[in-house]
Amino acid sequence: RELSAAEGTCVCTNHFRLEEHRPTWSFNVYKTFDRERILRHKQRSCEAFDLADVHAGLHAANQGDQTLQTMIFEPAGLRLHLGIGKPPSSSRPAKKLELESLLRPK
């Protein structure tokens, strides 16, 4: 079963998915559909889909030297978990960035 945004999780890719917005080049070059499929499978197979599960799913979907950044957003907590550095960026722990001061200035 897929969880909806209202249930606490969203799976997305960084490529256009709507037919009318797709460029003419092949999505298979970047394995967009493979990555989304892996993440959705991970989402459905976990009772409690937590940060470690998301990170494991992103690493399972990595594209080797092409995975330059890995990001997990926690919108409710205004947090970003960011992996950057030597590819694949998903192969190491992500750095937690607190975004509240940027997104909710006092």
ABEGO torsion letter per residue (X at the ends): XBBBAAAGBBBBBABBABAAABBABBAAAAGAAAAAAAAAAAAAABABBBAAAAAAAAAAABAEAABABBBBBBAAAGBBBBBBEBOBAAABBBBBBBAAAAABBX
